Amino acid sequence: MQSLRNRAHHLINGLTDDQLIVMWDVMKMHYYDLYMLSAIEAAKETLQPGDMLTREEAIVLLTQPTEIPESL
């Protein structure tokens, strides 16, 4: 793992500031994508039958008035 860190460090040192800005935007998007993919995979492992609502159940739930707890 250390060799990858060294290679990344040398790569970053060779980039201009403009290239770093572009690279940061690309890396940030990939990081967010990987984060969401891992969250989706974790949800797939823990999801049980009956945990999701049908479309009709969701509409009924969303259209019902709800009481706001006083603790909020």
N, C-alpha and C positions, 0 to 999 in steps of 0.2 A: 504494500500500500504506500510505503514511503516513496518508492520510486515514482509512482503516479503523482504524488504531491510535488516532488522535485520537478518533474516534467511540466506540470501545470504552472508552477512558479516561474520556470524559465520561459514558458510560452507567454505568460502574462507580462513579464518584464520586456518582452520583445514587441509588444503591441503599443500603438500610439493611443493617446487619450480618446480620440474619436472612435478607434476600433474597440476600445474597452467599453465605451458607452453602448455601441451596437451589440457587442458580445454579452454585456450584462442583461440587456433586454431579452435576448434570445435565451440565455441561461435561466433567467427568472421565469419565463413562460414554460420552459421544460421542467423546471423544478415544481411549478404549480401543477402541471399535467401529471407528473409522477406522484405528487402528493394526493391528487384526486383519484388516480388509479389505485393507489394503495388503500385509500379510504373505501372505494367501491369494492375492492376485493375483500376487505375486512368485513364490510356489511354483508356481502354474499355469504360469508362463512357463518355469520351469526343470525341471519334472517331465517325465521321459522314460518311454516305455513300459518296463515291467519294474521301475520304481522302487518300486512298491507291492506289498504282499503280498496274496494272497487271504485270505479268512477262515480257511481250513484251514491255510495256511502260517503265519499269525500264531498260531493256537492251538498248532501243533506247536512253534513257536519259543518261545512263552511257557511251555510245559509241560516243555521240556527243561531239565535242570539245567545251570547255567552256572558256570564257574570264575571266582572273583574274582581279578583280577590282584594280585600281591603289592605292586605299586607303590602301591595304594590303601591 
